Amino acid sequence: MAGASGEALSAPVPAARRRAFVHRLLRWGHVHGRRDFPWQQRRTPYRVWVSEVMLQQTRAVVVVPYFQRFMRRFPGVIALARASEDEVLRLWTGLGYYGRARNLHRSARLLRERHGGRFPRRLEELLRLPGIGRSTAGAVLGLAYNLPATILDGNVRRVLCRYFLLRAPPGAALERRLWELAEALVPERDVVLYTQTLMDLGATVCTPTSPDCARCPLKELCLARRRGCQRELPLPRPRHAPPTRRTIFLVLRDQDGRLLLERCPPSGVWGGLWCFPKGPPEGGDAAAWCSARFHCKVVDTHPLPEQRHTFSHYRLHAELCLLRVVPHAVVAADSGSLWLRPELPPPVGLAAAVRRALPAILKRGTACAAPLSSGFARAKTRTT
């Protein structure tokens, strides 16, 4: 694609322009690059890998405490491989996008089985690990091994789209061009500094909505700045209103104050985490449902505040009904269900619906107040 509004997606990068990009970036990085994040201390392939996965779609300041806790518990590949998925997800709880944690765990076990717990130095071998794409593999090779590897995260995409004035809509053609540019620009020397500085520039200066062009080392050469359209690039994807889904969660609490949880299916936004079981369709019989499915006798019920969760592809509106129950059978964790003591630190990873409901549940104590009804009481208050 070409046009008066931007460079052709197939245009070669002049050598002088490439050298100027790298030279100015490295000079800026020596002075202004970020060096204080914990994953930048004592760089190893493992630490780089974990940090890069955590940083996907997550701000660095949010990642810091999660990374530190994760490293204390799992200082290396073998420790992570030996852990249970529940323990890994427990430490990931709150960071979101839980497929990242499951892939980390699976990859650690593959690294132990196939590579003796060591990271390979070849791109092709890294790409065979679950959850590792070209950019994450490039970060491991570049930041940990100082090899001339290519990264292309969101920050780098933004810098390149503005510097080269790429006004193409999101799609395969733009993606190919960005990879071509990223590969053409990476130097053979100073790869660690180059890779880190390029990400830093996008994160701190060439930001999405308010780029600080006055501080940018590339300002004289940036084509988008020359045209005054830097805030418009990269072109956004068309936005569509996400659909809304509704569900009812049953908060079953026994006479000892424990809560019944079920493991979520492996796929989905809370995959592998533990959540309240879902109830029958609205208007269903709570007592009959609990008796048949959970082998519990319902003593009384009480509505909890409605919850609203926003995910990347849909919104979830959840009604919660607190039911005091008397179990007729013991539930074991290996059955996909467990009884949780809400006042104690959780031994497993909890879905956001559970974590958000715990304060209200603990505040109520062990007793419910509303009389038992055949259906679900609807909550009148909401939390967002």
C-alpha positions in Angstrom: 0.0 0.0 0.0 1.3 3.5 -0.9 -0.2 6.9 -1.0 0.4 10.6 -0.4 -0.5 10.2 3.2 2.3 7.8 4.1 5.3 5.7 3.0 4.8 2.6 0.9 4.6 -0.6 2.9 7.2 -2.1 0.6 9.7 0.8 0.5 13.3 -0.1 1.6 14.8 1.6 4.5 17.7 3.9 3.4 20.9 2.9 5.2 21.5 6.5 6.4 18.0 6.6 7.9 18.5 3.3 9.7 21.9 4.3 11.1 20.4 7.6 12.4 17.6 5.8 14.1 19.9 3.4 15.9 22.5 6.0 16.8 20.0 8.5 18.2 18.2 5.8 20.1 21.3 4.4 21.7 22.6 7.8 22.7 19.2 8.6 24.3 19.1 5.2 26.1 22.5 5.7 27.7 21.1 8.7 29.6 17.4 8.2 29.8 16.8 4.5 29.6 14.9 2.8 32.5 17.1 0.6 34.7 15.3 0.3 38.0 12.8 -2.5 37.3 13.5 -5.8 39.1 13.6 -7.8 35.9 16.4 -5.5 34.7 18.6 -6.6 37.6 20.5 -9.8 37.1 19.1 -10.6 33.7 18.7 -14.2 32.9 16.6 -15.9 30.1 14.1 -17.0 32.7 13.6 -13.6 34.3 13.4 -11.9 31.0 10.8 -14.5 29.8 8.6 -14.2 32.9 8.7 -10.4 32.8 7.9 -10.2 29.1 4.9 -12.4 29.5 3.7 -10.4 32.5 4.2 -7.2 30.7 1.9 -8.2 27.8 -1.1 -5.8 27.9 -0.1 -4.8 31.5 1.7 -1.7 32.7 5.2 -2.1 34.2 4.3 -0.5 37.6 1.5 -3.1 38.0 3.7 -6.0 37.1 6.5 -5.2 39.6 5.0 -6.7 42.8 3.7 -9.7 40.9 7.1 -10.3 39.4 8.8 -10.0 42.7 6.5 -12.5 44.4 6.7 -14.9 41.5 10.6 -14.8 41.6 10.6 -15.4 45.3 8.5 -18.5 44.9 9.8 -19.7 41.5 13.3 -18.5 41.1 14.0 -20.7 38.1 12.5 -22.9 35.5 12.8 -26.1 37.6 10.9 -24.6 40.5 8.1 -23.4 38.2 7.9 -26.8 36.5 7.6 -28.6 39.9 4.7 -26.3 41.0 1.0 -27.2 40.7 -1.1 -25.1 38.4 -3.2 -24.0 41.3 -0.1 -22.4 43.0 1.0 -20.7 39.8 -2.5 -19.2 39.3 -2.7 -18.2 42.9 0.4 -16.0 42.5 -1.0 -14.7 39.2 -4.4 -13.8 40.6 -5.3 -10.2 39.9 -2.9 -9.8 37.0 -5.4 -11.0 34.4 -5.1 -12.9 31.1 -4.6 -16.1 33.0 -3.8 -18.1 29.8 -0.4 -16.4 30.2 0.2 -18.1 33.5 -0.9 -21.5 32.2 1.4 -21.2 29.2 4.3 -20.3 31.5 3.7 -23.4 33.6 3.4 -25.6 30.5 6.5 -24.1 28.9 8.5 -24.6 32.2 7.7 -28.3 32.2 8.7 -28.6 28.5 11.9 -26.8 29.2 12.7 -29.2 32.0 11.8 -32.3 29.9 13.4 -31.3 26.6 16.2 -28.8 27.5 17.2 -29.7 31.0 15.6 -26.5 32.4 17.7 -24.3 30.1 16.5 -21.8 27.5 17.5 -22.6 23.9 19.4 -19.9 21.9 17.5 -20.5 18.7 14.4 -18.7 17.7 12.8 -21.8 16.2 13.1 -23.7 19.4 11.7 -20.9 21.5 8.7 -20.5 19.2 7.7 -24.2 19.9 7.0 -23.3 23.6 3.4 -22.5 24.5 2.7 -18.7 24.7 6.0 -17.6 23.2 5.6 -15.6 20.0 8.2 -13.9 17.8 8.4 -10.8 19.9 8.7 -12.6 23.3 11.3 -14.9 21.8 13.2 -11.9 20.4 13.2 -10.3 23.8 14.7 -13.4 25.4 17.4 -13.7 22.7 18.2 -10.0 22.7 17.9 -9.0 26.4 19.3 -12.2 27.9 21.8 -13.4 25.2 22.6 -10.1 23.5 21.8 -11.7 20.1 20.5 -9.6 17.2 16.9 -10.6 17.6 13.8 -8.6 16.8 11.0 -7.4 19.1 7.7 -5.9 18.1 5.5 -5.2 21.1 2.8 -2.5 21.2 5.3 0.2 22.2 7.6 -0.6 19.3 4.7 -0.8 16.8 3.7 2.8 17.8 7.3 4.2 17.4 7.7 2.6 14.0 4.3 3.6 12.7 5.0 7.2 13.6 8.6 7.4 12.6 7.9 5.9 9.1 4.4 7.4 8.8 2.6 4.1 8.3 -1.0 5.0 7.8 -2.1 1.5 6.7 -5.0 0.0 8.6 -4.3 -2.8 11.0 -3.9 -6.1 9.2 -1.5 -8.6 7.7 0.1 -6.1 5.3 1.0 -3.6 8.0 2.1 -6.5 10.3 4.5 -7.8 7.7 5.9 -4.3 7.1 6.5 -3.6 10.8 8.4 -6.9 11.1 10.5 -6.0 8.1 11.3 -2.6 9.6 12.0 -4.0 13.0 14.4 -6.6 11.6 16.2 -4.0 9.4 16.8 -1.7 12.3 18.1 -4.1 14.9 21.9 -3.6 15.3 24.5 -6.3 15.5 26.1 -4.7 18.6 24.6 -3.1 21.8 21.5 -5.3 21.3 20.5 -5.2 25.0 20.6 -1.4 25.2 18.9 -1.0 21.8 16.1 -3.5 22.6 15.4 -2.0 26.1 15.6 1.6 24.9 13.2 1.1 22.0 10.6 -0.3 24.4 11.4 2.5 26.9 10.9 5.2 24.2 7.4 3.9 23.4 6.5 3.5 27.0 7.6 6.9 28.3 7.9 9.3 25.4 6.1 8.1 22.3 3.0 7.3 24.3 -0.4 6.5 22.8 -2.4 9.7 23.3 0.1 12.3 24.5 3.5 11.8 22.9 6.2 14.0 24.4 7.8 14.9 21.1 10.0 17.6 22.6 11.9 14.9 24.5 12.1 12.4 21.7 15.5 11.7 20.3 13.9 10.9 16.9 11.9 14.1 16.6 13.8 15.6 13.7 13.4 12.5 11.6 9.9 11.4 12.6 7.7 11.7 9.5 4.4 11.7 11.6 5.7 14.7 13.6 6.6 16.5 10.4 3.0 16.0 9.3 1.5 16.8 12.7 -0.4 13.5 12.8 1.6 11.6 15.5 -1.4 11.3 17.7 -3.4 9.6 15.0 -1.0 6.7 14.5 -1.1 3.8 14.6 -4.5 3.7 13.0 -6.9 2.1 15.5 -8.9 -1.1 14.8 -12.6 -0.5 14.2 -14.4 -0.6 17.5 -17.6 -2.6 18.1 -19.7 -2.5 21.3 -19.0 -5.7 23.1 -22.0 -8.0 23.9 -23.3 -8.3 27.4 -23.7 -11.7 29.0 -25.6 -12.4 32.2 -25.2 -15.1 34.7 -26.1 -16.0 38.3 -23.5 -17.2 40.8 -24.5 -19.3 43.8 -22.5 -18.4 46.9 -23.0 -21.5 49.0 -21.8 -21.2 52.6 -21.9 -24.0 55.1 -22.4 -23.9 58.9 -18.7 -23.4 59.4 -18.6 -20.3 57.1 -16.8 -22.1 54.2 -17.6 -21.3 50.6 -18.1 -23.8 47.9 -16.0 -23.1 44.8 -15.6 -24.9 41.5 -12.7 -24.9 39.1 -13.3 -22.9 35.9 -12.8 -24.7 32.6 -9.2 -24.4 31.2 -10.4 -22.0 28.4 -12.0 -18.6 29.1 -11.1 -15.5 31.0 -10.9 -17.2 34.4 -9.5 -20.5 33.0 -8.1 -22.7 35.8 -9.2 -20.4 38.6 -11.8 -21.2 41.2 -15.2 -19.5 41.2 -18.6 -19.7 42.6 -20.8 -22.2 40.8 -23.3 -20.9 38.3 -26.9 -21.2 39.1 -29.9 -22.3 37.0 -31.6 -19.9 34.6 -33.2 -16.9 36.3 -36.3 -18.0 38.2 -35.0 -21.5 38.8 -35.5 -23.3 42.1 -32.4 -22.6 44.3 -33.2 -25.3 46.8 -33.9 -28.0 44.2 -30.8 -27.0 42.2 -28.5 -27.2 45.2 -29.9 -30.4 46.5 -29.6 -32.2 43.1 -26.2 -30.8 42.0 -24.3 -30.0 45.2 -26.0 -32.4 47.7 -26.8 -29.5 50.0 -29.9 -28.5 51.9 -30.6 -24.8 51.6 -31.4 -23.1 54.9 -31.9 -19.5 53.8 -30.8 -17.1 51.1 -29.7 -13.5 50.7 -28.8 -11.4 47.6 -25.3 -9.9 47.3 -24.4 -6.8 45.2 -24.5 -7.3 41.5 -21.1 -7.4 39.8 -20.1 -6.1 36.4 -16.9 -7.3 34.7 -15.4 -6.0 31.5 -13.3 -8.3 29.3 -11.7 -7.8 25.9 -14.6 -9.3 24.0 -17.7 -9.0 26.2 -19.2 -7.6 29.4 -20.4 -9.8 32.2 -23.3 -8.8 34.5 -23.5 -11.3 37.4 -26.1 -11.6 40.1 -24.9 -13.3 43.3 -27.1 -15.2 45.7 -25.7 -16.1 49.1 -27.2 -19.4 50.3 -26.6 -20.9 53.8 -26.5 -24.6 53.3 -26.0 -27.9 55.1 -23.9 -30.3 53.0 -24.9 -33.9 52.7 -21.6 -35.1 51.4 -17.9 -34.2 51.6 -16.5 -32.4 48.6 -12.9 -33.1 47.6 -10.7 -30.7 45.6 -9.8 -33.4 43.1 -13.5 -33.6 42.2 -13.3 -30.0 40.7 -14.9 -28.5 43.8 -13.6 -27.4 47.2 -14.7 -25.6 50.4 -12.8 -22.4 51.0 -12.4 -20.6 54.3 -12.8 -16.9 53.2 -11.1 -15.5 56.3 -7.8 -17.3 55.4 -5.3 -16.7 52.6 -6.6 -18.7 49.6 -4.5 -21.8 48.6 -5.7 -21.5 45.0 -6.2 -18.8 42.4 -9.6 -17.0 42.8 -11.7 -15.6 40.0 -12.4 -11.8 40.2 -16.0 -12.6 41.1 -14.9 -14.3 44.3 -12.3 -11.8 45.3 -14.8 -8.9 44.8 -17.5 -10.6 46.8 -15.4 -11.7 49.8 -15.7 -8.4 51.8 -19.5 -8.4 51.6 -19.5 -12.1 52.6 -17.2 -11.7 55.5 -19.2 -8.7 56.7 -22.3 -10.7 56.9 -20.8 -13.4 59.1 -22.0 -16.9 58.9 -25.8 -16.3 58.9 -28.1 -15.1 56.2 -31.2 -13.1 56.9 -33.8 -13.5 54.2 -36.3 -16.3 54.2 -35.9 -19.1 51.7 -37.7 -18.6 48.4 -38.2 -20.9 45.4 -36.3 -18.6 43.1 -33.3 -16.2 43.4 -33.6 -12.9 45.2 -32.4 -10.1 43.0 -29.8 -7.7 44.3 -30.8 -4.1 44.4 -27.4 -2.6 44.9 -24.6 -2.8 42.3 -20.8 -2.6 42.2 -18.9 -1.7 39.1 
